[in-house]
């Protein structure tokens, strides 16, 4: 009934999303019941039936598809609602250079779960009252329009490469971390995202900003630590690990000492626990019970603290069989 409930309160056209429908401006599309809604090449994609309710995350699914299609032009907004759906998708939007917002004053809302959960991830760029969001969106759109002629065909600013070393030098100066060997495209994308949020027009201007405001170095550093992860994120790699690598390790480890595994860049720990699960499964299949020590390290102390606690609201990537065990 959401279409009928919203329509009298909105000047725009409100309709239920249909598979293959081309998106049009100044319209509101409502996800149909028992469906998954994604976005692909300017068209809405509706698939039914949706996954079982326990594994249904419609907002995450849509945010991820939006980010993959629109990169820095994507904006994900979390309004009042129940639960934590959307938190994973927000990370993907930021990874791709987009912008994230959450409704302010959610403490006074009877349905504060979703914006509260979104803000708690540390992935929200702007916490705003709903009334302030349109002006911010228009502001961001104007900035993107102003700089479009200063980018090449893949969205990289024309002055990026010649000033990137100055950015990494400033980062090292103010944070003691050296990103000069970091993936160049990722580094440029994250710097451009900061420039978009601050509406800085050029790389030289951003370098000057970092030098004048060391706190911006900290903000960029935190931006570079953003990493999307989930359990068994790359199924093919984990299958190879289970069928080839781990059996090989178990076959050669006969000295009685523990197996040692190190996961560098472990983020919030899902990969570490995934490897532990695989190791246990292979041991059970082989009727073995060797000791194991698994280390997980990361540059981000907040992420490591989350991993150490090992408490997850959602188990994305985990099969129902593994969850039941």
C-alpha positions in Angstrom: 0.0 0.0 0.0 3.1 2.3 0.1 2.4 3.9 -3.3 -1.2 4.8 -2.3 0.1 6.1 1.1 2.8 8.3 -0.3 1.1 9.7 -3.4 -1.1 12.3 -1.7 1.8 13.8 0.1 4.2 14.2 -2.8 4.2 16.5 -5.9 6.2 14.0 -7.9 4.8 10.9 -9.6 4.9 7.8 -7.3 4.8 4.4 -8.8 5.8 0.8 -8.1 9.1 -0.2 -9.7 8.8 -2.6 -12.7 11.6 -4.7 -14.2 13.3 -3.0 -17.1 11.8 0.4 -16.4 14.0 3.3 -17.5 14.6 5.7 -14.6 13.2 9.2 -15.0 13.9 12.3 -13.0 11.4 13.7 -10.5 9.8 10.4 -9.8 9.6 8.1 -6.8 9.9 4.4 -7.3 8.7 1.9 -4.6 10.1 -1.6 -4.4 7.3 -4.2 -4.9 6.5 -6.7 -2.1 8.7 -9.8 -1.9 11.2 -8.6 -4.5 14.8 -7.5 -4.8 15.4 -4.2 -6.6 18.6 -3.3 -8.3 19.8 -0.8 -10.8 21.6 -1.6 -14.1 22.5 0.8 -17.0 19.8 3.3 -16.3 17.1 0.6 -15.8 15.4 -0.8 -12.7 15.7 -4.6 -12.2 13.1 -6.4 -10.2 13.6 -10.0 -9.3 11.1 -12.3 -7.5 10.8 -14.0 -5.2 13.2 -12.2 -2.8 15.5 -14.4 -0.6 14.2 -15.8 2.7 13.5 -12.9 5.1 16.5 -13.8 7.3 18.8 -13.2 4.3 16.9 -10.4 2.6 18.8 -7.1 2.5 17.0 -5.0 -0.1 18.7 -1.7 0.7 22.2 -3.2 0.6 21.4 -4.8 -2.7 20.2 -1.6 -4.2 23.0 0.6 -2.8 25.6 -1.8 -4.1 24.1 -1.8 -7.6 23.8 2.0 -7.6 27.4 2.4 -6.6 28.6 0.0 -9.3 26.7 1.9 -11.9 27.3 5.5 -10.9 30.5 5.6 -8.9 31.0 9.2 -7.6 27.5 10.3 -8.8 25.8 7.8 -6.4 24.3 9.1 -3.2 23.0 6.7 -0.5 20.6 8.2 2.1 19.3 6.3 5.1 16.1 7.6 6.7 14.2 6.5 9.7 13.5 2.7 9.7 14.0 -0.4 11.7 17.1 -2.6 11.5 20.5 -2.2 10.1 19.9 -2.9 6.4 21.9 -0.5 4.2 25.2 -0.5 6.2 27.0 -2.8 3.8 25.9 -0.9 0.8 27.0 2.4 2.3 30.6 1.0 2.3 30.4 0.2 -1.4 29.1 3.7 -2.2 32.1 5.2 -0.4 34.5 2.8 -2.0 33.3 3.9 -5.5 33.6 7.6 -4.6 30.0 8.3 -3.8 28.4 10.2 -0.9 26.4 9.0 2.1 23.8 10.7 4.3 21.7 9.7 7.3 18.8 11.4 8.9 19.6 13.5 11.9 17.6 13.8 15.1 17.0 10.0 14.8 17.1 9.8 18.6 13.6 11.4 18.7 12.2 9.0 16.1 10.3 5.9 17.0 12.0 4.1 14.1 15.7 5.1 14.7 17.4 1.7 14.0 18.5 2.3 10.5 20.0 5.8 10.7 21.5 4.9 14.1 23.1 1.8 12.6 24.3 3.7 9.6 26.0 6.4 11.6 27.6 3.8 13.9 29.5 2.4 10.9 31.5 5.6 10.6 30.6 5.6 6.8 28.2 8.5 6.8 29.5 11.8 5.3 26.6 14.0 6.3 24.1 13.6 9.2 21.3 16.1 8.3 17.7 16.9 9.0 15.6 15.7 6.1 14.7 19.3 5.3 18.4 20.1 4.7 19.1 17.2 2.4 17.8 18.7 -0.9 20.1 21.7 -0.7 23.1 19.5 0.0 22.2 17.3 -3.0 21.9 20.3 -5.3 25.2 21.6 -4.0 27.0 18.3 -4.7 25.4 18.1 -8.2 26.6 21.6 -9.1 30.1 20.7 -8.0 30.2 17.6 -10.2 28.9 19.6 -13.1 31.5 22.3 -12.7 34.5 19.8 -12.7 33.3 17.4 -15.5 35.5 19.2 -18.1 38.5 18.7 -15.9 38.3 14.9 -16.0 39.4 12.3 -18.5 37.2 9.6 -19.9 37.5 7.3 -16.8 36.6 10.1 -14.4 40.2 10.9 -13.2 41.0 14.6 -12.8 43.5 15.8 -15.4 45.8 17.3 -12.7 45.8 14.2 -10.4 49.0 12.3 -11.4 51.3 15.3 -11.3 50.2 16.3 -7.8 49.6 12.9 -6.2 53.1 12.7 -4.7 52.5 16.0 -2.9 49.3 14.5 -1.4 51.1 11.4 -0.1 54.0 13.5 1.2 51.5 15.6 3.2 49.8 12.4 4.4 53.2 11.0 5.6 54.1 14.3 7.3 50.9 14.6 9.3 49.9 10.9 9.9 53.3 9.1 9.8 51.8 6.7 7.2 53.4 6.3 3.8 50.8 5.7 1.0 53.3 6.4 -1.9 53.1 2.7 -2.9 49.3 2.5 -2.6 47.1 1.5 -5.5 47.2 4.7 -7.6 43.6 4.5 -9.0 42.2 3.8 -5.5 44.2 6.6 -4.0 43.1 9.1 -6.6 39.4 8.0 -6.2 39.5 8.5 -2.5 41.2 11.9 -2.8 38.7 13.0 -5.4 35.9 11.9 -3.0 37.3 14.2 -0.2 37.5 17.0 -2.8 33.9 16.4 -3.8 32.7 16.6 -0.1 34.7 19.8 0.5 34.0 21.2 -3.0 37.6 21.7 -3.8 38.1 22.5 -7.5 41.7 21.3 -8.1 44.5 19.0 -6.8 46.9 21.9 -6.0 44.1 23.5 -4.0 43.6 20.3 -2.1 47.3 19.9 -1.4 47.3 23.5 0.0 44.3 22.6 2.2 46.0 19.6 3.7 49.1 21.7 4.5 46.9 24.4 6.1 44.5 22.0 7.9 46.3 18.9 9.2 43.0 17.5 10.3 42.2 17.0 6.7 45.1 14.6 6.5 43.5 12.5 9.2 40.2 12.6 7.4 41.8 11.4 4.2 43.8 8.7 6.1 40.5 7.4 7.5 39.0 7.5 4.0 41.9 5.3 2.8 41.2 2.7 5.5 37.7 2.1 4.3 37.5 -1.5 3.1 34.4 -3.5 2.1 34.5 -7.1 3.3 32.2 -10.0 4.1 32.4 -13.7 4.9 33.8 -15.8 2.0 33.9 -12.7 -0.2 35.6 -14.4 -3.1 33.9 -17.9 -3.3 36.3 -19.3 -6.0 39.4 -18.3 -4.0 38.0 -19.8 -0.8 37.0 -23.0 -2.6 40.6 -23.3 -3.9 41.8 -22.7 -0.3 39.5 -25.5 1.0 40.2 -28.1 -1.7 43.9 -27.5 -2.5 45.8 -25.2 -0.1 44.5 -26.3 3.4 44.7 -30.1 2.6 48.3 -29.5 1.4 49.2 -27.7 4.6 47.6 -30.5 6.7 49.4 -33.2 4.8 52.9 -31.6 5.3 52.4 -30.4 8.9 53.3 -33.5 10.9 55.7 -32.1 13.5 53.1 -31.6 16.2 53.3 -27.9 16.2 50.3 -25.6 15.5 49.5 -24.4 12.0 50.1 -20.7 11.7 48.1 -18.5 9.4 48.5 -14.7 9.0 45.8 -12.5 7.4 47.3 -9.0 6.7 44.8 -6.2 6.0 42.1 -8.2 7.9 39.7 -5.2 8.2 36.8 -6.2 10.5 37.8 -9.8 10.6 35.4 -11.7 8.3 38.2 -13.2 6.3 40.0 -14.4 9.4 36.9 -16.2 10.6 36.2 -17.6 7.1 39.6 -19.2 7.0 39.1 -20.6 10.5 35.8 -22.1 9.4 37.4 -23.7 6.3 40.3 -25.1 8.4 37.9 -26.7 10.8 35.7 -28.1 8.0 38.7 -29.7 6.3 40.0 -31.1 9.6 36.6 -32.7 10.3 36.5 -34.2 6.8 40.0 -35.7 7.3 39.4 -36.8 10.8 42.2 -34.7 12.1 42.4 -32.2 15.0 45.6 -30.2 14.7 46.2 -27.0 16.6 46.0 -23.7 14.7 46.9 -20.1 15.4 45.5 -17.5 13.1 46.7 -13.9 13.2 44.8 -11.0 11.8 46.4 -7.5 11.4 45.3 -4.2 10.0 46.4 -0.6 9.9 43.0 0.5 11.3 42.8 -0.1 15.1 39.0 0.4 15.1 38.6 -2.3 12.5 40.9 -4.6 14.5 38.9 -3.9 17.7 35.7 -4.9 15.8 37.3 -8.1 14.5 38.6 -9.0 18.0 35.1 -8.7 19.5 33.8 -11.1 16.8 30.2 -9.9 17.1 28.4 -9.4 13.7 24.9 -8.2 13.2 24.8 -9.8 9.8 26.6 -12.8 8.2 26.7 -11.8 4.5 28.4 -14.4 2.4 27.8 -17.2 4.9 25.7 -20.1 3.7 22.6 -21.2 5.8 24.3 -24.5 6.5 27.4 -22.8 8.0 25.1 -20.4 10.0 23.2 -23.3 11.4 26.5 -24.9 12.6 
